[in-house]
């Protein structure tokens, strides 16, 4: 993503902020996505990532629980979700199956595999100051 043209930043302080995120992500994507399917996939992935970041974040004085940054570069949309807290349990699964994963799973742990199945790139970085950073990218379909 060399030629980043657009950026949006949102701070989340509670689960109540997820609705604001949803609306902002949809509005952002409407400018660049060629289909509603692309918008839905990006929205679902980012909301899942933000939900998990808020849920597992440690409260810090005068700091949001989670930060979301969105970027657009003519070819893709990139989201960076940051929070402070325990490291993510990143499941090393490259695919997600309703039958094998969702219906047989009891409690949590499917967010990253779900995001991996929807997005083109998912990267997790653990920073030294207890910061978690999840970077997800969706390549956009080209105009026909």
C-alpha positions as CSV (number, residue, x, y, z in Angstrom):
1,X,0.0,0.0,0.0
2,X,2.5,2.5,-1.2
3,X,0.2,5.3,-2.4
4,X,-2.2,5.7,0.5
5,X,-4.8,8.2,-0.4
6,X,-7.4,8.1,2.3
7,X,-7.4,7.5,6.0
8,X,-10.0,7.3,8.7
9,X,-9.3,6.9,12.5
10,X,-11.9,6.0,15.1
11,X,-11.4,5.4,18.8
12,X,-13.6,3.0,20.7
13,X,-14.2,3.3,24.4
14,X,-16.9,0.6,24.8
15,X,-19.1,-1.9,22.9
16,X,-21.5,1.0,22.3
17,X,-19.1,2.5,19.9
18,X,-19.3,-0.5,17.5
19,X,-22.4,1.0,15.9
20,X,-20.5,4.2,15.1
21,X,-17.7,2.0,13.6
22,X,-20.2,0.0,11.5
23,X,-21.6,3.2,10.0
24,X,-18.2,4.7,9.4
25,X,-16.8,1.6,7.8
26,X,-19.8,1.3,5.5
27,X,-19.6,5.0,4.5
28,X,-15.8,4.7,3.9
29,X,-16.2,1.6,1.8
30,X,-19.1,3.0,-0.3
31,X,-16.6,5.4,-1.8
32,X,-14.2,2.7,-3.0
33,X,-15.9,-0.8,-3.2
34,X,-17.5,-2.0,-6.4
35,X,-20.1,-4.2,-4.7
36,X,-22.2,-4.5,-1.6
37,X,-20.6,-7.9,-1.1
38,X,-17.2,-6.3,-0.7
39,X,-18.7,-3.8,1.8
40,X,-20.3,-6.6,3.8
41,X,-17.1,-8.6,4.0
42,X,-15.0,-5.7,5.1
43,X,-17.6,-4.5,7.6
44,X,-18.0,-7.9,9.2
45,X,-14.3,-8.5,9.4
46,X,-13.6,-5.1,11.0
47,X,-16.4,-5.3,13.4
48,X,-15.3,-8.7,14.6
49,X,-11.7,-7.4,15.0
50,X,-12.9,-4.3,16.9
51,X,-15.3,-6.3,19.1
52,X,-12.5,-8.7,20.2
53,X,-10.1,-5.7,20.7
54,X,-12.6,-4.0,23.0
55,X,-13.5,-7.2,24.8
56,X,-9.9,-8.2,25.7
57,X,-8.5,-4.7,26.1
58,X,-7.0,-3.4,29.4
59,X,-8.3,-0.1,30.5
60,X,-5.7,2.7,30.4
61,X,-6.1,6.1,31.9
62,X,-7.3,8.6,29.3
63,X,-6.8,6.1,26.4
64,X,-9.4,4.4,24.3
65,X,-9.9,0.6,24.6
66,X,-9.3,0.2,20.8
67,X,-8.3,2.3,17.8
68,X,-9.2,1.6,14.2
69,X,-7.5,3.1,11.2
70,X,-8.7,2.6,7.7
71,X,-6.7,3.2,4.5
72,X,-7.4,3.1,0.8
73,X,-4.8,2.9,-2.0
74,X,-6.6,2.3,-5.3
75,X,-6.3,-1.5,-5.0
76,X,-7.3,-2.4,-1.5
77,X,-8.7,-1.3,1.8
78,X,-6.5,-1.9,4.9
79,X,-7.7,-1.8,8.5
80,X,-5.4,-1.6,11.5
81,X,-7.0,-2.5,14.8
82,X,-4.9,-1.7,17.9
83,X,-5.5,-2.4,21.6
84,X,-3.5,-2.9,24.8
85,X,-3.8,-6.1,26.7
86,X,-3.0,-9.8,26.7
87,X,-1.7,-11.3,23.5
88,X,-4.2,-12.5,21.0
89,X,-4.6,-16.3,20.7
90,X,-4.1,-16.4,17.0
91,X,-5.4,-19.7,15.6
92,X,-3.2,-20.9,12.7
93,X,-6.2,-21.9,10.5
94,X,-6.3,-20.6,7.0
95,X,-9.9,-21.6,6.4
96,X,-13.2,-21.4,8.1
97,X,-16.0,-23.9,7.8
98,X,-19.5,-23.6,9.2
99,X,-19.8,-27.4,9.7
100,X,-16.3,-28.1,11.1
101,X,-15.7,-24.9,13.0
102,X,-18.8,-22.9,13.9
103,X,-21.3,-25.7,14.7
104,X,-18.8,-27.8,16.6
105,X,-17.1,-25.0,18.6
106,X,-18.4,-24.0,22.0
107,X,-16.9,-20.7,23.1
108,X,-14.9,-18.1,21.2
109,X,-11.7,-18.4,19.3
110,X,-13.2,-18.3,15.8
111,X,-12.8,-14.5,15.1
112,X,-9.4,-14.6,13.5
113,X,-10.1,-17.7,11.3
114,X,-13.3,-16.1,10.2
115,X,-11.5,-12.9,9.3
116,X,-8.8,-14.9,7.5
117,X,-11.5,-16.6,5.4
118,X,-13.0,-13.3,4.3
119,X,-10.0,-11.1,3.9
120,X,-6.9,-11.3,1.6
121,X,-4.3,-10.7,4.3
122,X,-4.3,-10.9,8.1
123,X,-1.3,-10.1,10.1
124,X,-1.0,-10.0,13.9
125,X,1.9,-8.1,15.6
126,X,2.6,-8.1,19.3
127,X,4.4,-4.9,20.3
128,X,6.7,-4.7,23.3
129,X,4.4,-2.2,25.2
130,X,1.5,-4.8,25.5
131,X,0.0,-3.5,22.3
132,X,-1.8,-5.8,19.9
133,X,-2.0,-4.8,16.3
134,X,-4.2,-6.7,13.8
135,X,-3.7,-5.6,10.2
136,X,-6.3,-6.8,7.7
137,X,-6.4,-6.1,3.9
138,X,-9.1,-6.7,1.3
139,X,-8.1,-6.3,-2.3
140,X,-10.9,-4.6,-4.3
141,X,-12.4,-5.9,-7.5
142,X,-11.4,-3.9,-10.5
143,X,-13.9,-2.0,-12.6
144,X,-15.0,-4.0,-15.6
